[in-house]
């Protein structure tokens, strides 16, 4: 039973553990047993090497957590600590919960790891529960939630501006060219926000929800997890113009892609790495029609796999631009390096994909080849580039808030 239906079993019951006060929904022991067994496995995704959890760095082990579990939210608390400690896998040192300052283009923003451990300890568990439910019902939703985070961060930083509906004072970003009839997952974010407002009102920002949901979407698709930095604020406005100008188009060449990313402080390496998000998800025929009629920007159909080209022409032959094709033809729902394997085989769906391997930039092709040769390198680099992108700040001097409803300012 999920968090959404747990409320039917009674009111909030306080309890104290490890010096921190928490609240749980009243539930039967059978429900709790099933929940903690399932959720503990789901949340050990950062690196499933349980021996590290009992190493000299920390004695907070899985068995200890299980002995403590008397409720779903206590399980969530334990899992959040496991996630916090799991960041030591790479460094061998316990990471403190201090603020981490990120400086991009002269703007310093303060984000922190584990920000909600005290103020809303169940936050990440609530988000994961909704994302897991959405992806189980529609595997494509993983890519959609990941894309929401991308399209948010590329417009005036990661501030949840993409979630705002139109108002009399501004046109929202949902109707911008790259987003109209394309972005999905808004209802999932609405559901997450409603549960978070019930559990801990005006504590978790919509922007942080997008970032955490993107991470969970990668994990649920088979990719590596990472500890998300938190502390973003939600914007008070949106910019349809910036969305039209800043988000790379599907027919972009390498030079255009590099410019789009560098304008945000992201490198060519970040661009090739983050393009790997196209290892999951789908695209409409309208977005790759130029691949079918040899009207490409820097890519000729002689560099396109003939069988792949014919399959796309057949798929899109009904002149229905809303027909969907897999961005990764090999493993469309699995987060892996096959996106790059496809590029070397001439099976990149979008022009902006294929140019990374067959365009006029040897640097991008070298990175593609590296990711084909070493899948783990891609997964690790993707994690790091996502952290970098997720730290993109709003413009200097702009104010933010924590919205009660992600679609409207307070």
C-alpha positions in Angstrom: 0.0 0.0 0.0 1.4 3.4 -0.9 1.5 6.7 0.9 -1.6 7.9 -1.0 -3.9 5.3 0.6 -2.2 5.1 4.0 -4.2 8.1 5.3 -7.4 6.0 5.4 -5.9 4.0 8.3 -6.0 6.8 10.8 -4.4 10.0 12.0 -0.8 11.0 12.6 1.0 9.3 15.4 4.2 10.9 16.8 7.2 8.9 17.8 10.8 9.7 18.6 13.9 8.0 17.3 17.6 8.9 17.3 16.7 12.2 18.9 14.5 13.3 16.0 10.7 13.5 16.1 8.8 12.0 13.2 5.2 11.3 12.4 3.7 8.2 10.8 0.3 7.3 9.4 -1.5 4.5 11.4 -1.2 1.2 9.4 -1.4 -2.5 10.0 1.8 -4.5 10.6 1.3 -6.5 7.4 1.3 -3.3 5.4 4.4 -2.1 7.2 6.3 -5.3 6.7 5.5 -5.3 2.9 6.4 -1.6 2.6 9.8 -1.7 4.3 11.0 -4.8 2.6 10.1 -3.2 -0.8 11.2 0.3 -0.1 14.5 -0.5 1.4 15.5 -2.4 -1.7 14.3 0.5 -3.9 16.3 3.1 -2.0 19.6 1.2 -2.0 20.2 2.2 -5.5 23.1 4.5 -5.2 25.5 1.6 -5.2 24.1 -1.8 -4.1 27.3 -2.8 -2.2 25.9 -3.4 1.3 29.2 -4.4 2.8 30.3 -0.7 2.5 27.4 0.2 4.8 29.0 -1.8 7.6 32.6 -0.7 6.9 34.8 1.5 9.1 33.1 4.6 7.7 29.7 3.8 9.3 28.1 1.1 11.4 24.6 2.1 10.2 23.7 -1.2 8.5 20.7 -2.6 6.7 20.1 -5.1 9.5 20.1 -2.3 12.0 17.7 -0.3 10.0 15.4 -3.3 9.7 15.4 -3.8 13.5 14.3 -0.2 13.9 11.5 -0.3 11.4 8.1 0.1 13.0 6.5 2.2 10.3 6.8 3.3 6.7 8.2 6.7 7.6 10.7 5.3 10.0 11.8 3.1 7.1 12.0 6.2 5.0 14.1 7.9 7.6 16.5 4.9 7.7 16.7 4.9 3.9 17.5 8.6 3.7 20.4 8.0 6.1 21.5 5.1 3.9 21.4 7.4 0.9 23.3 10.0 2.8 26.0 7.5 3.7 26.2 5.9 0.3 27.9 8.9 -1.1 31.0 7.7 0.7 31.3 4.9 -1.9 33.3 7.1 -4.2 35.5 8.9 -1.6 35.6 6.6 1.4 34.8 9.5 3.6 31.5 10.4 5.4 30.0 13.5 3.8 28.7 16.1 6.2 25.3 17.8 5.7 26.8 21.2 5.3 25.9 23.6 2.5 27.8 23.2 -0.7 28.3 26.4 -2.7 28.3 26.3 -6.4 29.6 29.2 -8.5 28.5 29.4 -12.1 29.1 32.5 -14.2 29.9 34.5 -11.2 26.6 33.6 -9.4 27.0 31.7 -6.1 24.1 29.5 -5.0 23.9 27.4 -1.9 22.6 23.9 -2.2 22.9 21.1 0.4 22.8 17.3 0.6 20.1 15.8 2.9 18.4 19.2 3.3 15.0 17.7 4.3 16.3 14.9 6.7 14.9 16.9 9.6 12.3 19.2 8.1 10.6 16.6 5.9 12.4 13.2 6.4 9.8 11.4 4.2 10.2 13.7 1.3 12.4 11.5 -1.0 10.3 8.4 -0.1 7.1 10.2 -1.1 8.7 11.4 -4.4 10.1 8.0 -5.2 6.7 6.3 -4.5 4.9 8.5 -7.0 7.6 8.2 -9.6 7.8 4.4 -9.2 4.0 4.2 -9.6 3.9 6.4 -12.6 6.8 4.6 -14.4 5.2 1.2 -13.6 2.0 2.3 -15.3 3.8 4.0 -18.2 7.5 3.3 -18.7 7.8 6.3 -21.0 7.1 8.5 -18.0 10.7 8.1 -16.7 12.0 9.9 -19.8 9.2 12.5 -19.5 10.1 13.4 -15.9 13.8 13.5 -16.8 13.0 15.8 -19.7 10.9 18.1 -17.5 14.0 18.7 -15.3 16.1 19.5 -18.4 13.7 21.9 -19.9 13.3 23.6 -16.6 17.0 24.1 -16.0 17.7 25.4 -19.5 15.4 28.4 -18.9 16.7 30.8 -16.3 18.1 28.0 -14.1 16.4 25.2 -12.1 13.5 27.0 -10.6 10.4 25.1 -11.7 9.3 27.9 -14.1 8.4 25.2 -16.6 5.5 24.1 -14.3 3.8 27.5 -14.2 0.5 27.9 -16.1 -0.2 31.0 -18.2 -1.3 34.1 -16.3 -2.5 37.5 -17.4 0.9 38.9 -16.7 3.1 36.3 -18.5 3.0 33.5 -21.0 4.2 30.3 -19.4 6.8 28.0 -20.9 4.4 25.1 -21.5 3.3 26.7 -24.8 6.8 27.3 -26.1 7.8 25.5 -29.3 10.0 22.8 -27.6 7.4 22.1 -25.0 3.9 22.4 -26.6 2.1 19.1 -26.9 5.4 17.5 -26.0 6.2 17.8 -22.3 4.5 15.3 -20.0 4.4 14.4 -16.4 2.8 17.6 -14.9 0.1 15.5 -13.2 2.7 13.4 -11.5 4.4 16.4 -10.1 1.0 17.7 -8.9 0.4 14.5 -7.0 3.8 14.6 -5.5 3.4 18.2 -4.4 0.0 17.5 -2.9 1.4 14.6 -0.7 4.4 16.7 0.4 2.1 19.6 1.3 0.1 17.2 3.5 3.2 15.8 5.2 5.3 19.0 5.6 3.6 22.2 4.3 5.7 24.7 2.3 8.9 22.9 2.9 10.0 21.1 -0.3 10.2 23.3 -3.5 8.8 22.3 -6.8 12.2 22.7 -8.3 13.7 20.2 -5.9 10.9 17.8 -6.7 11.8 18.0 -10.4 15.4 17.3 -9.6 14.7 14.3 -7.3 12.1 12.9 -9.7 14.6 13.1 -12.5 17.2 11.1 -10.5 14.6 8.5 -9.5 13.5 8.1 -13.1 17.1 7.3 -14.1 17.3 4.8 -11.3 14.0 3.1 -12.1 15.2 2.7 -15.7 18.4 0.9 -14.6 20.9 3.8 -14.3 23.0 4.9 -11.4 21.6 7.1 -8.7 23.2 10.1 -7.0 22.7 12.2 -4.0 20.6 15.2 -5.0 21.6 18.6 -3.9 18.6 20.5 -2.6 17.6 24.0 -1.6 16.3 25.4 -4.9 13.5 28.0 -4.8 10.6 28.3 -7.2 10.4 31.2 -9.6 7.7 33.9 -9.5 7.5 34.0 -13.3 8.2 32.2 -16.5 9.7 33.0 -19.9 8.2 31.6 -23.1 10.8 33.5 -25.1 13.8 32.0 -23.2 12.3 28.5 -23.6 12.1 29.1 -27.4 15.7 30.4 -27.5 17.6 28.3 -25.0 16.4 24.7 -25.4 18.3 23.0 -28.2 16.2 21.8 -31.2 16.1 18.3 -32.7 17.8 19.5 -35.9 20.7 21.3 -34.1 24.3 20.8 -35.4 27.2 20.4 -33.1 28.1 24.1 -33.1 24.6 25.1 -32.1 24.5 22.5 -29.3 27.8 23.6 -27.9 26.7 27.2 -27.9 23.4 26.3 -26.1 25.2 24.4 -23.4 28.1 26.8 -23.0 25.7 29.7 -22.6 24.7 27.9 -19.4 28.2 27.1 -18.2 28.1 23.5 -19.4 30.9 22.1 -21.4 31.1 20.1 -24.7 31.7 17.1 -22.5 28.5 17.8 -20.5 26.6 18.3 -23.8 27.6 14.8 -25.2 27.0 13.2 -21.8 23.6 14.8 -21.1 22.5 13.9 -24.6 22.7 10.3 -23.4 19.4 11.0 -21.6 18.0 10.0 -25.0 18.8 6.4 -24.2 15.2 6.3 -22.9 12.0 7.8 -24.2 10.4 8.5 -27.6 10.1 11.3 -30.1 7.4 12.3 -32.6 7.9 11.8 -36.3 7.7 15.6 -36.7 11.0 16.0 -34.8 13.0 13.7 -37.1 11.2 14.2 -40.4 14.4 15.7 -41.9 16.1 12.4 -41.3 13.6 10.8 -43.7 13.9 13.2 -46.6 17.7 13.8 -46.6 17.2 17.4 -45.5 19.7 17.2 -42.6 22.0 19.7 -40.9 25.4 18.2 -41.2 24.3 14.6 -41.5 23.6 12.8 -44.8 21.4 9.7 -45.1 24.5 7.9 -46.5 25.5 7.9 -42.8 22.2 6.4 -41.7 21.6 2.7 -41.2 19.5 1.8 -44.3 17.3 -0.7 -42.4 16.7 1.8 -39.7 15.8 4.5 -42.2 13.3 2.2 -43.9 11.7 1.3 -40.7 11.2 5.0 -39.8 9.8 5.8 -43.2 7.3 3.0 -42.8 6.4 4.1 -39.2 5.8 7.7 -40.3 4.3 7.0 -43.7 0.8 7.8 -42.6 1.7 11.5 -42.4 0.8 11.5 -38.8 3.4 13.7 -37.1 2.4 12.6 -33.7 3.5 9.0 -34.2 6.2 8.0 -31.8 9.5 6.3 -32.3 12.0 5.1 -29.7 15.0 7.3 -29.2 17.1 4.2 -28.5 16.1 1.4 -30.8 18.0 -1.2 -28.9 16.9 -0.9 -25.3 14.2 1.9 -25.3 13.3 1.7 -21.6 16.7 0.9 -20.1 19.2 3.6 -19.1 22.4 2.4 -20.6 25.1 3.3 -23.2 23.2 1.8 -26.2 22.3 5.3 -27.3 26.0 5.8 -28.2 26.2 2.4 -29.8 23.3 3.5 -32.0 25.1 6.6 -33.1 28.1 4.7 -34.3 25.8 2.4 -36.3 24.0 5.3 -38.0 20.9 4.8 -35.9 20.6 8.1 -34.1 17.0 9.2 -34.3 17.3 13.0 -34.2 19.8 15.0 -36.2 21.1 16.5 -32.9 21.8 12.9 -31.8 23.6 11.6 -35.0 25.8 14.7 -35.4 27.6 13.7 -32.2 29.1 10.8 -34.0 29.1 11.7 -37.7 29.2 15.5 -37.6 32.3 17.7 -38.1 33.6 17.6 -34.6 36.1 14.9 -33.7 35.9 15.7 -30.0 32.3 14.7 -29.8 32.9 11.5 -31.7 35.8 10.6 -29.4 33.5 10.9 -26.4 30.8 8.8 -28.1 33.4 6.1 -28.7 34.6 6.3 -25.1 31.1 5.7 -23.9 30.6 2.8 -26.3 33.9 1.2 -25.0 33.2 1.9 -21.3 29.5 1.9 -20.3 30.4 2.6 -16.6 32.2 5.8 -17.7 29.0 7.1 -19.3 26.9 6.3 -16.2 29.4 8.0 -13.9 29.8 11.0 -16.1 26.0 11.4 -16.5 25.6 11.5 -12.7 28.2 14.3 -12.5 26.8 16.3 -15.4 23.3 16.0 -13.9 24.6 17.4 -10.6 26.2 20.3 -12.6 23.1 21.0 -14.6 20.9 20.7 -11.5 23.0 23.5 -9.9 22.2 26.1 -12.6 21.1 29.2 -10.7 18.3 31.7 -11.6 19.3 35.1 -12.9 21.0 37.4 -10.4 18.6 39.3 -8.2 15.6 37.2 -8.8 13.5 36.1 -5.8 11.9 32.8 -5.2 9.5 31.0 -3.0 8.3 27.5 -2.1 5.0 27.1 -4.0 2.0 25.4 -2.5 0.8 24.5 -6.0 3.5 24.0 -8.6 1.3 25.5 -11.3 0.8 28.9 -9.7 2.7 31.3 -7.6 1.5 31.7 -4.0 
